Amino acid sequence: MTDETASTPLDALLGATPRRVTRHWLSLLLLALAGLGAAAFFVRFVTGEDSPYYSALVEQGDLTPLISERAELRVDGERLLSATQSGRVAWLTTKTSGPIRRGELLARIDAAAAKRAVGVERAASEASTASVAAAELAAQDAAGRLARFEGVWRRSGGRVPSLNEMERARAEAQRTQLALTAAKAQAGAARLRLADRKAALAAAEVRAPMNGVLVRRHVGEGQSVNERQPLFSIAPSTARLVVELPFAPALMRAMRTGAPARVRLDDLPEKVQEAKLLRVLTPPPAIAGPPLAQFVLTAPDAGARPGMSATVEMELPPRRNVLLVPDAALTFDPEVVPDRRFSRVYVLPEDGEPRRVVVAAGAGDGKRTEVFGLGLVPGDHVITGWRRPAAHPGQSAK
């Protein structure tokens, strides 16, 4: 019996067909290799890779940039209602937002100075009224004396009273008439000043100038305010809900009126509000700042209220065939430098020593970012984080 047809006693007992020896040893070899592979996989699973870094590939492909910015929900056409005088807020409406009616009392300012001014002007007005009455009496007396003198002078044929007495009577009548005119003018001015002071005192009651919506309050009860200090933000009841975001001019050029966007409200996280770009607001030359993109909610949820914090997301035109890295690669820094003037990534070569590459970061989609940099090509491994703490975390990368 040859080796090729050799069988074991167990084969003879079970009546099995004799197996070839070569096949038998090949099976044992495959089992051994599988066992070694399983053992290596187990060891690698337990101990991890040798590299202390997590890494990802640099890709070249298409990207649809996504802008995500924080903002606050506002009302289009919002205006400020300011204090017309200084004082202390003695009373304040309990409303923080919601509809308001024209003439509705929103606040009352305790203007003690205005009250004192009204008292002073009222006294001055009364004094001027008394002066007018006295001037009228003096004018009437002078006019009566002149009338009597003229009557006697006519009957006496111009002999009595004397010419000097007649001239003095005429002068006195004219003087008292002028004094009466001046007293009336002063009384009129006093009445106007009193009316102004009363109007200022009435302005201590801050009332809604129109039917609309109370957007927010800017003061609290008991707070001291100055003239022209904002008290409330109000808006027409038919106004639309909007959000305004500052954008770089380069991004503004890529945006078109009517472009769609999504608004996520912090207070309503489960509902996405659809919006569109309404207009671009350019600040006046005297005010430095970026342009503002104003988005209007097309069908706001009933629970949406002005003042809510929101996140605005908007897609820009897609970028084709660009170099892409994970966002985590742009934030990883083994040097732990607090002030990074330039964006950078760390490439992980085969020798395991990180190599720093300065890049210019472009737009991103929330997961990947377009980059521009010399020495970075598709297929490179960029570090995205620590697999385990480095032996010397402060050591500079090459």
C-alpha positions, 0 to 999 in steps of 0.5 A, spaced: 500 500 500 502 506 497 502 513 501 497 515 496 492 510 498 494 510 505 488 510 510 488 510 518 485 505 522 479 510 524 477 510 516 477 502 516 473 502 522 468 507 519 468 504 512 471 511 509 474 512 503 481 512 503 484 519 503 490 522 499 495 524 504 497 530 500 490 533 501 490 531 508 496 535 509 494 541 505 487 541 509 491 542 516 496 547 513 489 551 511 487 550 518 493 553 521 493 559 517 486 561 518 488 560 526 494 564 525 490 570 521 484 569 527 490 570 532 493 576 529 486 579 528 484 578 535 491 581 537 490 587 533 483 588 535 485 588 542 492 592 542 490 597 536 494 599 530 502 601 531 500 608 529 498 613 534 493 617 529 487 616 526 487 618 518 483 619 512 484 619 505 485 626 501 480 625 496 478 629 489 471 629 487 465 634 487 462 638 493 456 642 494 458 647 499 453 648 505 453 654 509 451 654 516 450 660 520 447 662 527 442 668 527 436 670 530 429 670 528 426 677 527 420 681 523 421 685 517 419 692 518 421 692 525 422 699 529 424 701 535 419 705 540 424 710 544 423 714 551 421 721 550 424 723 556 429 721 562 426 718 568 425 711 571 420 705 569 415 705 574 410 700 570 411 695 564 407 691 561 407 684 562 407 682 555 414 680 552 411 679 545 405 678 541 400 682 538 398 689 541 393 694 539 394 702 537 394 706 544 395 700 548 399 702 554 406 699 554 410 703 560 409 708 564 415 713 566 416 716 573 418 723 570 418 727 577 422 733 573 417 733 568 411 734 573 415 739 577 416 743 570 409 742 569 407 746 576 412 751 574 409 753 567 402 753 570 404 758 575 407 762 570 401 761 566 397 764 571 401 769 573 401 772 566 394 771 565 393 776 572 398 781 568 394 781 562 388 782 567 392 788 570 394 791 563 387 791 561 384 795 567 390 800 566 389 800 559 381 801 560 383 807 565 387 810 561 382 810 555 377 813 559 381 819 562 383 820 555 376 820 553 374 825 558 379 830 557 377 830 549 370 831 551 372 837 555 377 840 550 372 840 545 366 843 549 371 848 551 374 850 544 381 847 546 382 852 552 382 846 557 385 841 559 392 844 557 395 841 551 400 838 555 395 835 559 392 832 553 399 829 550 400 826 557 393 823 557 394 820 549 401 817 551 398 814 557 393 811 553 398 808 548 403 806 553 397 802 557 395 799 550 402 797 548 403 794 555 396 790 554 399 787 548 405 785 551 402 782 557 397 778 552 403 775 548 407 773 554 401 769 557 400 766 550 408 764 550 406 761 557 400 757 555 405 754 549 410 752 554 405 749 559 402 745 553 409 743 552 410 741 559 404 737 559 405 733 553 412 731 555 408 729 562 403 725 558 409 722 554 411 718 560 405 714 558 408 710 552 403 707 548 403 703 542 403 707 536 399 702 531 396 695 531 402 690 530 406 685 534 411 687 540 417 683 538 421 684 544 422 689 551 429 692 552 428 695 559 425 692 565 421 695 571 424 700 575 430 701 570 432 708 569 432 710 562 435 716 558 431 720 553 431 716 546 433 710 549 430 704 546 424 701 550 421 696 545 421 693 538 415 693 535 413 691 527 406 691 523 402 685 524 402 683 517 410 683 517 414 677 515 419 673 519 426 674 517 433 672 519 439 676 517 446 673 516 453 677 514 457 674 509 463 675 505 462 679 498 465 673 495 459 668 497 454 674 496 456 674 488 454 666 488 448 667 491 441 669 488 435 672 490 430 667 491 435 662 493 432 656 498 435 655 505 433 651 511 432 655 518 432 650 524 429 654 530 433 652 537 426 652 540 423 647 535 428 643 533 424 637 530 421 642 525 425 645 519 423 652 516 423 653 509 426 660 507 428 664 501 433 669 500 429 676 500 434 681 499 442 683 500 442 689 505 449 693 504 451 697 510 451 705 508 458 708 507 459 711 514 458 704 517 463 699 516 461 692 515 459 686 511 453 686 507 447 682 510 443 676 507 436 677 509 432 670 508 424 670 509 421 664 512 416 662 506 411 658 511 413 659 518 411 654 523 405 657 528 410 656 534 415 661 531 416 667 534 421 673 533 427 673 538 428 665 537 435 663 536 436 659 529 441 656 524 441 657 517 443 652 512 444 654 505 447 650 499 452 654 494 453 652 487 457 645 487 464 645 486 467 640 481 473 636 481 476 639 487 481 637 493 477 634 499 479 633 506 475 631 512 473 637 517 477 633 523 484 634 519 483 641 519 482 642 527 488 636 528 494 639 531 499 635 535 503 642 536 497 644 541 498 651 538 493 656 541 494 661 535 494 658 528 494 664 523 494 659 517 490 653 516 494 646 516 493 639 515 498 633 517 500 628 512 502 621 515 507 618 510 509 611 511 515 612 516 509 614 521 512 621 522 507 627 521 508 632 515 505 639 516 502 642 510 499 649 510 493 649 506 488 654 504 481 652 506 475 653 502 467 651 502 465 645 506 459 641 506 459 640 514 463 633 513 469 635 508 472 641 506 475 644 499 483 645 500 488 648 496 496 647 498 502 645 495 505 638 497 498 635 498 495 630 493 489 625 492 491 619 496 495 622 501 493 620 508 491 626 513 491 625 520 484 626 523 485 625 531 489 621 536 488 614 536 492 614 543 496 619 547 502 621 544 509 620 548 511 627 547 504 631 545 508 637 545 514 635 540 513 639 534 511 635 527 516 635 522 
